Amino acid sequence: MDFIKKGLSGFDLKLFALIFMTFDHVREMLSGLLPIPTWFGIIGRISAPLFIFMVAEGMWHTRNRVKYMGRLYLASVSMALLNNVANTYFPMPNGGMIINNIFATMFLITFFIHFSEKTFEAFKARQFSKAFINLALIVSPIFLSFIFVMNMTTLPLIVLQIVLVALPLPMLVEGGPIWIILGIGFYLCHGNKKRTGIFYVILCVLTFMLSTGMDFSFENLFLINYQWLMILALPSLLLYNGEKGKGMRSFFYIYYPAHLYLLLGVAYIINGLL
């Protein structure tokens, strides 16, 4: 097939991720109101790895890493604020909450990549004070994660809200440490499909072990704890041809929050008709 020979551009991967994500969020937002099939969620497992892969690629290709990280941080804060408004004034009719914010995960991936490289460069140049400052920046979010998690029940609500909005923390962002490791691994495997494939399979196996509890029943593997089916993203990852493809950067930034809140509106309409 021609598209296999030609491969998939970065735009193609992001478009596929967007489509699969939409299926997943339809199930998330409308389950309990409509009979949404489980396979909507299963194919949704393909989405996040593709987006994370493209963030890692973005760190290789962007002309300004600081601006790139800044865009992701601002998107993360904006999404967190909008989620707070939605959950406070427009709670999901099916009883769930909108906690989706992959922008925060993406920001941490770029943050750890950027400052890890800065740390190594500083040590190599024997600029030890600069190296230790960068190292402290790397360790800080990890340390704060543990402190925050251990004290969540005792902190005032306003402090919890400020931290969750303004400080992306590895233990609390969407996908947690596994997705952050996934992004860093993709970055380190850049340009080598064999290493990318091996790394991704290993991470999927780890996800399988952690998410399924090693319960091999059909119900657990394919109806309840099916995050391990992110392995389905592997063919698309290996077909990546290294080309950027079309732009439309703003479209992807806008679509992610917009489609969630649109689905929330649809959920209210359906709930009112039931």
HELIX and SHEET records of a PDB file:
HELIX    1   1 ASP A    2  LYS A    6  1                                   5    
HELIX    2   2 GLY A   10  LEU A   30  1                                  21    
HELIX    3   3 TRP A   39  GLY A   44  1                                   6    
HELIX    4   4 SER A   47  HIS A   61  1                                  15    
HELIX    5   5 ARG A   65  TYR A   89  1                                  25    
HELIX    6   6 ILE A  102  LYS A  124  1                                  23    
HELIX    7   7 PHE A  128  ASN A  151  1                                  24    
HELIX    8   8 LEU A  157  ALA A  166  1                                  10    
HELIX    9   9 GLY A  176  LEU A  188  1                                  13    
HELIX   10  10 LYS A  193  THR A  212  1                                  20    
HELIX   11  11 PHE A  218  GLU A  219  1                                   2    
HELIX   12  12 ASN A  220  ILE A  224  3                                   5    
HELIX   13  13 GLN A  227  ALA A  233  5                                   7    
HELIX   14  14 LEU A  234  LEU A  238  1                                   5    
HELIX   15  15 ARG A  249  LEU A  273  1                                  25    
END                                                                             
